[in-house]
Amino acid sequence: MIPGVFMERISVMSGRRQYSLEFREAAAREVVFKSRPIVDVARELGVKPQTLGKWVAILRESMDPEAASYTPEDKKKIRELEKRVREQEDELAFLKKAAAFFARGQR
């Protein structure tokens, strides 16, 4: 856990649901380190995608202080590349399953 990152940056107003620091960080790490879409993780955890998006931004910024200085074009390119990596990971997983399926048929 990155000490104080979420405590300092996110204030929870009264009347809203409060999430523990551990929960927020675990949710953000699920998106950042496993390259999962924010919408999917938010749906699984019962959190609004916008809220999770803020947590992800805070985590990424704490990991890479230079990220705050990225231009909008840089950020767009990073998102596109991350999406491409996710798609290629999905394709690779499919191909592995297909190879295993056909390898079983040749025995």
C-alpha positions as CSV (number, residue, x, y, z in Angstrom):
1,M,0.0,0.0,0.0
2,I,1.2,3.5,-0.7
3,P,0.9,5.3,2.6
4,G,-1.4,8.3,2.7
5,V,-2.1,8.4,-1.1
6,F,-5.8,7.9,-0.8
7,M,-6.3,9.5,2.5
8,E,-4.8,12.8,1.4
9,R,-6.5,13.0,-2.0
10,I,-10.0,11.7,-1.5
11,S,-12.3,13.3,1.0
12,V,-15.6,11.5,1.6
13,M,-18.5,13.9,2.2
14,S,-21.1,13.0,4.8
15,G,-24.1,11.1,3.5
16,R,-22.0,9.2,0.9
17,R,-20.7,5.7,1.2
18,Q,-17.3,5.5,2.7
19,Y,-14.7,3.0,1.5
20,S,-11.6,1.9,3.4
21,L,-8.2,2.8,2.1
22,E,-7.4,-0.9,1.5
23,F,-10.6,-1.3,-0.6
24,R,-9.9,1.7,-2.7
25,E,-6.3,0.7,-3.4
26,A,-7.2,-2.9,-4.1
27,A,-9.9,-1.8,-6.6
28,A,-7.5,0.6,-8.3
29,R,-4.7,-2.0,-8.5
30,E,-7.1,-4.5,-10.1
31,V,-7.5,-2.0,-13.0
32,V,-3.9,-0.8,-13.2
33,F,-1.9,-4.0,-12.7
34,K,-4.3,-6.5,-14.3
35,S,-5.3,-4.1,-17.2
36,R,-9.0,-4.7,-16.5
37,P,-11.6,-2.2,-17.7
38,I,-12.8,0.3,-15.0
39,V,-16.4,-0.4,-15.9
40,D,-16.1,-4.2,-15.3
41,V,-14.3,-3.8,-12.0
42,A,-16.7,-1.1,-10.8
43,R,-19.7,-3.3,-11.6
44,E,-18.2,-6.3,-9.7
45,L,-17.5,-4.2,-6.7
46,G,-20.7,-2.1,-6.7
47,V,-18.9,1.2,-7.2
48,K,-19.6,3.9,-9.7
49,P,-17.1,3.9,-12.6
50,Q,-16.4,7.6,-12.1
51,T,-15.4,6.9,-8.5
52,L,-13.1,4.0,-9.4
53,G,-11.7,6.1,-12.2
54,K,-10.6,8.8,-9.6
55,W,-9.0,6.1,-7.5
56,V,-7.1,4.7,-10.5
57,A,-5.9,8.2,-11.5
58,I,-4.6,8.8,-7.9
59,L,-2.8,5.4,-7.9
60,R,-1.2,6.0,-11.3
61,E,-0.1,9.5,-10.4
62,S,1.4,8.2,-7.1
63,M,3.3,5.6,-9.1
64,D,4.5,8.0,-11.8
65,P,4.7,11.6,-10.6
66,E,5.5,12.7,-14.2
67,A,2.1,11.4,-15.3
68,A,0.6,14.7,-14.2
69,S,2.7,16.5,-16.9
70,Y,1.6,14.3,-19.7
71,T,-0.2,16.1,-22.5
72,P,-3.7,15.1,-23.5
73,E,-2.3,13.5,-26.7
74,D,0.2,11.4,-24.6
75,K,-2.6,10.3,-22.3
76,K,-4.8,9.3,-25.3
77,K,-1.9,7.4,-26.8
78,I,-1.3,5.6,-23.5
79,R,-5.0,4.6,-23.3
80,E,-4.9,3.3,-26.9
81,L,-1.8,1.3,-26.2
82,E,-3.2,-0.2,-23.0
83,K,-6.4,-1.1,-24.9
84,R,-4.3,-2.8,-27.6
85,V,-2.4,-4.8,-25.0
86,R,-5.6,-6.0,-23.4
87,E,-7.0,-7.0,-26.8
88,Q,-3.8,-8.9,-27.6
89,E,-3.8,-10.6,-24.2
90,D,-7.4,-11.7,-24.9
91,E,-6.4,-13.1,-28.3
92,L,-3.4,-14.9,-26.9
93,A,-5.6,-16.5,-24.2
94,F,-8.1,-17.6,-26.9
95,L,-5.3,-19.1,-29.1
96,K,-3.9,-21.0,-26.1
97,K,-7.3,-22.5,-25.4
98,A,-7.7,-23.4,-29.1
99,A,-4.3,-25.0,-29.3
100,A,-5.0,-27.0,-26.2
101,F,-8.3,-28.1,-27.7
102,F,-6.8,-29.2,-31.0
103,A,-3.9,-30.9,-29.2
104,R,-6.3,-33.1,-27.3
105,G,-8.0,-34.1,-30.5
106,Q,-4.8,-35.5,-31.9
107,R,-4.1,-38.0,-29.2
